[in-house]
Amino acid sequence: MLSLRLGRRLRTYTTISPFITSSNAKIHLTANDIKKPLPLQEPALIKLKEERNPEKLFHLFKSNAHNRLVVENQFAFEDTVSRLAGAGRFDYIEELLEHQKGLRQGRREGFMMRIIMLYGRAGMVKHAVNTFKDMHLYGCNRTVKSLNAVLKVLAQAGDVEAFESFFRSEFDVKLDVVSMNIVMDAFCRMGMADKAYVLMGEMERSGITPDVITYTTLISAFYKLNRAEIGNGIWNLMVMRGCLPNLATFNARVQFLVSRGRAWQANSLMGMMRYLGIVPDEVTFNLVIKGFCRAGYIDMAKRVYSALHDEGYKPNARIYQTMMHYLCREGEFDMAYTICKNSMEKNWFPSVDSIYQLLQGLQSTGKISKARFILTLVHKRVPSFPAKQLTIMESFLKKS
């Protein structure tokens, strides 16, 4: 055993040596005889991301039609289609997606749903609908999931006639509550809230039970139309049927109260949310803060802003903007400066008009160092402000 192991080791070392010895001859290997390693090819995903020529992008994607790393990468698909659509090459998009449908992955409903949504993203609505209708030709079974994908595409397109025509068509797939919610939301966005309300009755008669999304969609739509009596009625109907409102439902009502100048009621509703175990989010806080600011109760707005921090939340860009705008209007430039500084340091820049207002206020109250620091942060913005706006901002310091 010992001699065998030694022999193996000797053979290993022999192959490493540049001289190969046999019983008859000695062969000498030079550097040219040793093959250099092949350079690694750049991954297809990186090539797709960096390609800017639409024609080359099309051919590159098509040549990787069987590459699972490309085909199964949702971002690569969406990015390619978006760029081709931006270049107006809808013929390339059609050829790419139709080619994909005929491949192995075209037998999966999830993949066909992605094709439908990609056609929708490119604005090729008719192609999306035809993809759904022809799924059986590719050996792919249709379910309500792919039907809902088409409904979303049609809803985003905003064509009322095409949307209603497809919705009223009969397919071998039954609608579910998600389908009805998509349709009702589309009707509300198209200014047909009454039609959406009637549809809720139809869905109940067909055996589909409305859920909290159904009710919230209708409540929000009627509140936005200032038809509070119907919105409140739907709220009461929802509760009577044992469906409890969620965060989105409460936010819809808070927004309505704020829009009608009823800031105190909006604040009380936020308290009721906590009592019911529904935690307010940044949207709720921003709405209540805005409500108090608009009503002239800036001190209450500051209290709600403090409560936001006390409950462990971090202000978002909208809250910073709201507070800064109204604090400047009330002449409270020190707190406005602090809020503006915190916002800019997080790369959230308030509106240009609010920055003008703050700089002017700081200059007029003699707080030049604070104004200079704000300008320093302004110059760090990426992308930078236009030169004209920067000149106006700097002019406030020159006045001092």
Secondary structure per residue as TSV (DSSP state, phi and psi in degrees):
chain	resnum	aa	ss	phi	psi
A	1	M	-	360.0	-37.8
A	2	L	H	-64.6	-44.1
A	3	S	H	-66.0	-33.3
A	4	L	H	-67.1	-44.2
A	5	R	H	-64.1	-40.9
A	6	L	H	-62.5	-39.8
A	7	G	H	-62.1	-41.8
A	8	R	H	-63.3	-43.0
A	9	R	H	-63.7	-41.8
A	10	L	H	-63.0	-39.4
A	11	R	H	-65.7	-34.7
A	12	T	H	-65.0	-47.2
A	13	Y	H	-66.5	-33.1
A	14	T	H	-64.0	-39.3
A	15	T	H	-68.8	-24.4
A	16	I	H	-78.4	-28.5
A	17	S	S	-66.0	143.9
A	18	P	S	-70.7	-8.1
A	19	F	E	-110.7	126.5
A	20	I	E	-105.2	117.1
A	21	T	E	-105.4	131.3
A	22	S	-	-125.0	-179.2
A	23	S	S	-70.5	-23.0
A	24	N	S	-105.9	-32.0
A	25	A	-	-149.2	162.6
A	26	K	E	-117.3	122.9
A	27	I	E	-105.4	131.6
A	28	H	E	-107.7	125.4
A	29	L	-	-98.2	130.8
A	30	T	-	-100.1	176.4
A	31	A	G	-64.5	-30.0
A	32	N	G	-70.9	-24.4
A	33	D	G	-78.2	-16.8
A	34	I	S	-92.0	121.6
A	35	K	-	-70.8	135.9
A	36	K	-	-79.3	148.8
A	37	P	-	-64.8	141.5
A	38	L	-	-68.1	139.2
A	39	P	-	-66.2	140.0
A	40	L	-	-69.9	133.7
A	41	Q	-	-76.5	144.8
A	42	E	-	-66.4	133.0
A	43	P	-	-56.9	147.4
A	44	A	H	-62.1	-36.6
A	45	L	H	-62.4	-37.9
A	46	I	H	-69.8	-40.3
A	47	K	H	-61.3	-43.1
A	48	L	H	-62.7	-41.3
A	49	K	H	-65.8	-36.3
A	50	E	H	-88.8	-17.1
A	51	E	-	-71.8	130.6
A	52	R	-	-111.7	-17.3
A	53	N	-	-81.5	119.9
A	54	P	H	-57.5	-40.0
A	55	E	H	-67.6	-44.3
A	56	K	H	-66.7	-36.2
A	57	L	H	-62.1	-43.0
A	58	F	H	-60.4	-50.3
A	59	H	H	-66.8	-35.7
A	60	L	H	-65.4	-43.9
A	61	F	H	-67.1	-42.1
A	62	K	H	-64.4	-35.4
A	63	S	H	-70.2	-16.0
A	64	N	T	-107.8	25.1
A	65	A	T	-60.8	-27.1
A	66	H	T	-100.8	2.0
A	67	N	-	-82.5	109.7
A	68	R	H	-63.6	-30.7
A	69	L	H	-62.5	-30.0
A	70	V	H	-87.7	-49.9
A	71	V	H	-63.7	-39.3
A	72	E	T	-86.6	-1.0
A	73	N	-	-90.2	107.8
A	74	Q	H	-62.9	-39.5
A	75	F	H	-63.8	-42.8
A	76	A	H	-60.5	-42.5
A	77	F	H	-61.4	-53.5
A	78	E	H	-62.7	-42.2
A	79	D	H	-64.7	-42.5
A	80	T	H	-63.4	-47.4
A	81	V	H	-64.4	-41.4
A	82	S	H	-62.4	-41.8
A	83	R	H	-71.4	-37.0
A	84	L	H	-67.6	-37.9
A	85	A	H	-65.6	-40.1
A	86	G	H	-62.2	-30.3
A	87	A	T	-87.2	-0.9
A	88	G	T	74.9	16.8
A	89	R	-	-95.3	69.3
A	90	F	H	-71.7	-23.1
A	91	D	H	-65.8	-38.5
A	92	Y	H	-66.5	-41.1
A	93	I	H	-61.4	-45.1
A	94	E	H	-61.7	-44.1
A	95	E	H	-65.5	-40.8
A	96	L	H	-63.9	-50.0
A	97	L	H	-72.0	-37.9
A	98	E	H	-66.1	-34.9
A	99	H	H	-65.3	-40.6
A	100	Q	H	-64.1	-37.4
A	101	K	H	-61.8	-30.7
A	102	G	T	-83.5	-6.1
A	103	L	S	-87.7	-179.3
A	104	R	G	-57.4	-39.7
A	105	Q	G	-68.3	-14.8
A	106	G	G	-68.3	-8.2
A	107	R	G	-88.0	-3.8
A	108	R	-	-98.7	130.4
A	109	E	H	-63.6	-39.4
A	110	G	H	-58.3	-38.3
A	111	F	H	-71.0	-40.3
A	112	M	H	-66.0	-33.5
A	113	M	H	-62.7	-37.6
A	114	R	H	-65.1	-39.8
A	115	I	H	-60.9	-43.4
A	116	I	H	-60.1	-47.1
A	117	M	H	-67.1	-34.0
A	118	L	H	-68.4	-39.9
A	119	Y	H	-61.3	-40.7
A	120	G	H	-62.7	-41.4
A	121	R	H	-61.5	-33.6
A	122	A	T	-85.0	-1.9
A	123	G	T	78.7	14.9
A	124	M	-	-98.4	70.2
A	125	V	H	-64.6	-42.5
A	126	K	H	-60.7	-38.9
A	127	H	H	-65.1	-36.4
A	128	A	H	-64.2	-44.0
A	129	V	H	-65.0	-43.4
A	130	N	H	-64.5	-33.6
A	131	T	H	-61.5	-43.2
A	132	F	H	-63.7	-44.7
A	133	K	H	-66.7	-29.2
A	134	D	T	-100.2	10.2
A	135	M	G	-57.5	-36.5
A	136	H	G	-64.7	-24.9
A	137	L	G	-68.0	-20.7
A	138	Y	G	-103.3	12.0
A	139	G	T	74.9	25.7
A	140	C	-	-114.1	124.8
A	141	N	-	-78.3	138.5
A	142	R	-	-90.8	139.6
A	143	T	-	-130.8	-177.9
A	144	V	H	-64.7	-21.4
A	145	K	H	-64.2	-46.2
A	146	S	H	-70.9	-32.3
A	147	L	H	-62.2	-42.3
A	148	N	H	-64.9	-34.0
A	149	A	H	-62.2	-42.0
A	150	V	H	-66.5	-41.0
A	151	L	H	-59.3	-39.8
A	152	K	H	-63.8	-42.6
A	153	V	H	-62.7	-45.7
A	154	L	H	-66.2	-36.7
A	155	A	H	-64.9	-41.4
A	156	Q	H	-67.5	-31.0
A	157	A	H	-68.9	-30.4
A	158	G	T	78.0	12.6
A	159	D	-	-86.4	103.5
A	160	V	H	-61.3	-45.2
A	161	E	H	-63.5	-46.5
A	162	A	H	-65.7	-38.0
A	163	F	H	-64.7	-48.4
A	164	E	H	-66.1	-38.3
A	165	S	H	-60.6	-44.9
A	166	F	H	-69.7	-42.1
A	167	F	H	-61.9	-37.1
A	168	R	T	-85.0	-6.3
A	169	S	S	-69.9	154.5
A	170	E	-	-102.0	125.2
A	171	F	-	-124.8	172.6
A	172	D	S	-83.6	23.6
A	173	V	S	-127.6	134.0
A	174	K	-	-90.4	139.1
A	175	L	-	-69.1	151.2
A	176	D	-	-122.2	-174.2
A	177	V	H	-65.2	-31.0
A	178	V	H	-65.2	-42.5
A	179	S	H	-58.6	-48.2
A	180	M	H	-64.8	-36.0
A	181	N	H	-66.1	-37.9
A	182	I	H	-63.3	-44.1
A	183	V	H	-65.5	-44.7
A	184	M	H	-65.1	-40.6
A	185	D	H	-63.5	-40.0
A	186	A	H	-64.1	-44.6
A	187	F	H	-59.7	-42.1
A	188	C	H	-63.9	-42.3
A	189	R	H	-67.9	-28.1
A	190	M	T	-87.0	7.3
A	191	G	T	81.8	22.9
A	192	M	-	-120.7	57.8
A	193	A	H	-64.2	-36.7
A	194	D	H	-62.3	-39.6
A	195	K	H	-65.4	-37.8
A	196	A	H	-65.1	-38.5
A	197	Y	H	-64.7	-42.3
A	198	V	H	-63.0	-36.8
A	199	L	H	-62.8	-32.4
A	200	M	H	-61.2	-37.9
A	201	G	H	-65.6	-38.9
A	202	E	H	-63.9	-41.5
A	203	M	H	-67.1	-33.8
A	204	E	H	-68.5	-38.5
A	205	R	H	-68.7	-25.7
A	206	S	T	-88.9	5.7
A	207	G	T	92.3	10.0
A	208	I	-	-100.4	122.6
A	209	T	-	-86.6	124.9
A	210	P	-	-61.1	144.7
A	211	D	-	-112.2	-174.4
A	212	V	H	-63.2	-29.6
A	213	I	H	-67.7	-39.2
A	214	T	H	-58.1	-52.8
A	215	Y	H	-64.9	-42.4
A	216	T	H	-63.2	-40.2
A	217	T	H	-58.3	-46.0
A	218	L	H	-70.0	-43.5
A	219	I	H	-58.9	-48.1
A	220	S	H	-61.6	-42.0
A	221	A	H	-63.8	-45.0
A	222	F	H	-72.8	-31.9
A	223	Y	H	-63.5	-41.9
A	224	K	H	-65.5	-26.4
A	225	L	T	-87.8	6.5
A	226	N	T	59.7	33.4
A	227	R	-	-111.0	67.9
A	228	A	H	-64.5	-31.0
A	229	E	H	-62.1	-37.2
A	230	I	H	-76.0	-42.6
A	231	G	H	-59.4	-44.0
A	232	N	H	-66.4	-37.1
A	233	G	H	-63.1	-41.4
A	234	I	H	-67.0	-37.3
A	235	W	H	-58.3	-49.2
A	236	N	H	-63.8	-39.3
A	237	L	H	-62.1	-41.7
A	238	M	H	-59.6	-48.0
A	239	V	H	-66.2	-40.4
A	240	M	H	-61.6	-31.7
A	241	R	T	-88.1	7.3
A	242	G	T	83.1	14.0
A	243	C	-	-102.3	112.3
A	244	L	-	-84.1	141.6
A	245	P	-	-65.5	149.9
A	246	N	-	-110.5	-169.9
A	247	L	H	-58.6	-43.9
A	248	A	H	-63.6	-37.3
A	249	T	H	-63.8	-46.4
A	250	F	H	-64.0	-40.6
A	251	N	H	-63.3	-34.5
A	252	A	H	-63.1	-41.0
A	253	R	H	-72.9	-38.8
A	254	V	H	-60.2	-43.1
A	255	Q	H	-62.4	-40.5
A	256	F	H	-63.3	-45.6
A	257	L	H	-62.5	-41.4
A	258	V	H	-64.4	-42.2
A	259	S	H	-64.1	-23.8
A	260	R	T	-96.4	8.6
A	261	G	T	76.1	20.8
A	262	R	-	-104.3	65.4
A	263	A	H	-65.0	-39.1
A	264	W	H	-66.0	-37.5
A	265	Q	H	-68.0	-36.6
A	266	A	H	-63.2	-40.9
A	267	N	H	-66.0	-39.9
A	268	S	H	-64.2	-38.1
A	269	L	H	-65.1	-36.5
A	270	M	H	-64.2	-35.7
A	271	G	H	-66.2	-37.7
A	272	M	H	-65.6	-35.2
A	273	M	H	-58.4	-46.5
A	274	R	H	-61.6	-40.5
A	275	Y	H	-61.9	-35.6
A	276	L	T	-85.7	-1.2
A	277	G	T	87.0	12.3
A	278	I	-	-99.8	114.0
A	279	V	-	-80.1	123.5
A	280	P	-	-61.5	149.9
A	281	D	-	-112.8	-171.6
A	282	E	H	-62.4	-31.4
A	283	V	H	-64.4	-44.6
A	284	T	H	-60.0	-49.4
A	285	F	H	-60.7	-43.4
A	286	N	H	-63.2	-39.5
A	287	L	H	-65.4	-44.5
A	288	V	H	-67.1	-42.1
A	289	I	H	-59.8	-45.8
A	290	K	H	-62.2	-39.6
A	291	G	H	-61.2	-45.8
A	292	F	H	-67.3	-39.0
A	293	C	H	-62.9	-45.5
A	294	R	H	-63.8	-35.5
A	295	A	T	-80.6	-4.2
A	296	G	T	89.7	10.6
A	297	Y	-	-100.3	70.6
A	298	I	H	-65.7	-33.3
A	299	D	H	-65.2	-38.7
A	300	M	H	-67.0	-36.9
A	301	A	H	-61.8	-40.6
A	302	K	H	-67.1	-34.4
A	303	R	H	-67.0	-41.5
A	304	V	H	-66.3	-38.0
A	305	Y	H	-62.0	-39.7
A	306	S	H	-67.6	-40.4
A	307	A	H	-61.7	-33.3
A	308	L	H	-57.1	-45.9
A	309	H	H	-69.3	-40.6
A	310	D	H	-61.9	-30.8
A	311	E	T	-88.8	8.1
A	312	G	T	89.3	6.6
A	313	Y	-	-86.1	156.7
A	314	K	-	-115.1	130.2
A	315	P	-	-58.1	143.7
A	316	N	-	-97.8	-177.5
A	317	A	H	-61.4	-36.4
A	318	R	H	-67.5	-40.8
A	319	I	H	-65.3	-43.5
A	320	Y	H	-58.2	-45.9
A	321	Q	H	-62.1	-45.4
A	322	T	H	-61.0	-50.0
A	323	M	H	-62.7	-45.5
A	324	M	H	-62.7	-43.5
A	325	H	H	-60.0	-49.2
A	326	Y	H	-77.7	-30.0
A	327	L	H	-64.9	-40.1
A	328	C	H	-64.4	-38.2
A	329	R	H	-64.2	-32.6
A	330	E	T	-88.3	-0.5
A	331	G	T	80.0	15.3
A	332	E	-	-95.1	74.7
A	333	F	H	-76.3	-25.1
A	334	D	H	-65.2	-49.2
A	335	M	H	-68.4	-36.0
A	336	A	H	-62.1	-38.7
A	337	Y	H	-62.6	-46.0
A	338	T	H	-60.9	-44.6
A	339	I	H	-66.2	-42.2
A	340	C	H	-62.9	-43.5
A	341	K	H	-61.2	-47.2
A	342	N	H	-61.4	-39.1
A	343	S	H	-67.2	-46.8
A	344	M	H	-65.2	-35.7
A	345	E	H	-66.6	-19.6
A	346	K	T	-95.9	10.3
A	347	N	T	67.3	25.8
A	348	W	-	-108.0	107.9
A	349	F	-	-101.0	126.4
A	350	P	-	-63.1	174.5
A	351	S	-	-63.8	154.8
A	352	V	H	-60.7	-40.2
A	353	D	H	-62.0	-37.9
A	354	S	H	-67.2	-37.9
A	355	I	H	-66.1	-42.7
A	356	Y	H	-55.6	-47.7
A	357	Q	H	-61.8	-41.4
A	358	L	H	-67.1	-47.1
A	359	L	H	-61.3	-41.2
A	360	Q	H	-64.2	-40.4
A	361	G	H	-66.8	-42.8
A	362	L	H	-64.9	-38.1
A	363	Q	H	-67.5	-41.4
A	364	S	H	-71.4	-23.5
A	365	T	T	-98.6	6.9
A	366	G	T	80.4	13.3
A	367	K	-	-94.8	66.5
A	368	I	H	-68.7	-39.1
A	369	S	H	-62.1	-38.0
A	370	K	H	-67.8	-39.1
A	371	A	H	-63.4	-40.2
A	372	R	H	-64.0	-39.1
A	373	F	H	-66.1	-39.5
A	374	I	H	-61.1	-41.6
A	375	L	H	-64.1	-35.8
A	376	T	H	-61.0	-44.0
A	377	L	H	-66.8	-36.1
A	378	V	H	-61.3	-40.1
A	379	H	H	-71.4	-15.8
A	380	K	T	-87.9	-4.7
A	381	R	-	-64.5	138.5
A	382	V	S	-127.5	120.1
A	383	P	S	-70.6	156.8
A	384	S	-	-72.7	159.2
A	385	F	-	-66.8	152.8
A	386	P	-	-57.5	150.2
A	387	A	H	-58.2	-36.9
A	388	K	H	-63.3	-42.0
A	389	Q	H	-68.1	-39.9
A	390	L	H	-62.3	-39.6
A	391	T	H	-62.1	-41.1
A	392	I	H	-65.4	-41.2
A	393	M	H	-62.9	-43.2
A	394	E	H	-68.7	-25.1
A	395	S	H	-66.2	-26.0
A	396	F	H	-64.7	-34.5
A	397	L	H	-74.8	-33.0
A	398	K	H	-65.8	-28.7
A	399	K	T	-65.6	-25.4
A	400	S	-	-76.6	360.0
